[in-house]
Structure formats: structure tokens, C-alpha cells
Amino acid sequence: MRPSTLRALNRAAELTRQNRFAEALLIAEPVILTADKHEGEEIRRWLLDRVADFTGENHKNSKELP
């Protein structure tokens, strides 16, 4: 993943933790929409690995719940 993409995602995550969702979306959306297929997969993995940062839940445990 390009360093600029990672910086944007990290900043969006920080804003999300501060409940500044609209600002987070303004930063993350252009980066996600312009990513090629390879980088898009990297972004997807990055987001899945950090679900708890955004929701406070553990992604793996969430899948196991009924």
C-alpha cells in the first residue's frame, strides 16, 4: 500500500475514534475509490485487521456470535 494511502487511513481511523465520522469519510473515501485492485485488497485487509479500532469489537469474535 502506498504511504499516502496508509497515512490517510490512519488519519481516518483517528477521526473515527474521535466520533468525527464525516471528516473521516472525507479523507478515506477518495483514497479507497482511487485504489487499484491490488491496493484495494490491501486496504480491505488493513480495515479488517483494525475493526476493533473502529467499533470496539473483536472481528473474529463477532463472527462467532449467533
C-alpha positions as CSV (number, residue, x, y, z in Angstrom):
1,M,0.0,0.0,0.0
2,R,1.3,3.5,-0.8
3,P,2.5,5.5,2.1
4,S,0.0,8.3,1.3
5,T,-2.9,5.7,1.4
6,L,-1.7,4.4,4.8
7,R,-1.5,8.0,6.2
8,A,-5.0,8.7,5.0
9,L,-6.4,5.6,6.5
10,N,-4.6,6.1,9.8
11,R,-6.0,9.7,9.9
12,A,-9.5,8.5,9.1
13,A,-9.2,5.9,11.9
14,E,-8.1,8.6,14.4
15,L,-11.0,10.8,13.4
16,T,-13.4,7.9,13.7
17,R,-12.2,7.3,17.3
18,Q,-13.0,10.9,18.0
19,N,-16.5,10.5,16.6
20,R,-15.7,12.8,13.7
21,F,-17.2,10.4,11.1
22,A,-17.9,12.9,8.3
23,E,-14.3,14.2,8.4
24,A,-13.0,10.6,8.4
25,L,-15.1,9.7,5.4
26,L,-13.9,12.8,3.5
27,I,-10.4,11.6,4.0
28,A,-10.8,7.9,3.4
29,E,-13.3,7.8,0.6
30,P,-11.2,9.3,-2.2
31,V,-8.3,7.0,-1.3
32,I,-10.5,3.9,-1.3
33,L,-12.2,4.9,-4.6
34,T,-9.0,5.5,-6.5
35,A,-7.2,2.3,-5.3
36,D,-6.4,-0.3,-7.9
37,K,-7.5,-3.9,-7.4
38,H,-4.2,-4.8,-5.6
39,E,-4.2,-1.8,-3.3
40,G,-8.0,-2.3,-2.7
41,E,-7.3,-5.7,-1.3
42,E,-4.5,-4.3,0.9
43,I,-7.0,-1.7,2.2
44,R,-9.6,-4.3,2.9
45,R,-7.1,-6.4,4.9
46,W,-5.9,-3.3,6.8
47,L,-9.5,-2.4,7.7
48,L,-10.4,-6.0,8.7
49,D,-7.3,-6.2,10.9
50,R,-8.4,-2.9,12.6
51,V,-12.1,-3.5,13.1
52,A,-11.7,-3.1,16.9
53,D,-10.1,0.3,16.4
54,F,-13.3,1.5,14.7
55,T,-16.0,-0.4,16.6
56,G,-14.5,-1.5,19.9
57,E,-15.3,-5.1,19.0
58,N,-13.1,-8.1,18.0
59,H,-13.9,-9.0,14.4
60,K,-13.1,-12.7,14.9
61,N,-15.4,-13.0,18.0
62,S,-18.1,-11.0,16.2
63,K,-18.3,-13.7,13.5
64,E,-18.7,-16.4,16.1
65,L,-21.8,-14.9,17.7
66,P,-25.2,-16.1,16.7
